[in-house]
Amino acid sequence: MTRGPDPTTIFKNLGQVTVPYGGQTTQESFHPGVDIAGEIGTPIPAPVGGTVTKTDGGHVQNENNFGNTVEIKDMEGNTHQFHHLNNINVKPGQQVQPGQKVASLGNSGATYSPSGKGDGANLDYRIVTAYGKYKNPLTYLNYFK
């Protein structure tokens, strides 16, 4: 797998983890990702290298969906999903490198944020294996340090 120096810095630089893997959200009793509250427009770097398989833009806050989305498939077949984005900086089929800006943090779709900012800005980051199972992003990325 192609990675940058420390993929876990994506979380430190974006903001505060507000919902851990397995926690509860207003939409899910078991959250299969990590929610990170931060400032709208904060750059989101790819934690791994891979191919952009999906982008979905044009969403606004309070829609009942994941909002603006980017998905990247890594060399192991895992799909890294980034939801509730403000801007998307990549296109399907594009190769990305670790640390490359793929999007910016936003509040599109069904968002809320317990961080106190009141604008719902957060990143919902999920990893789905080639077998359709969710992985804890923090554990997965820590494994590759």
Buried (B, 14 or more C-beta within 10 A) or exposed (E): EEBBEBBBBBBEEBBBBBBEBEBEBEBEEEBBBBBBBBBBEBBBBBBBBBBBBEBBEEBEBEEEBBBBBBBBBBEEEBBBBBBBBBBBBBEEEBEBEBBBEBBBBBBBBBBBBEBEBEBBBBBBBBBBEEEEEBBBBBEBBEEEE
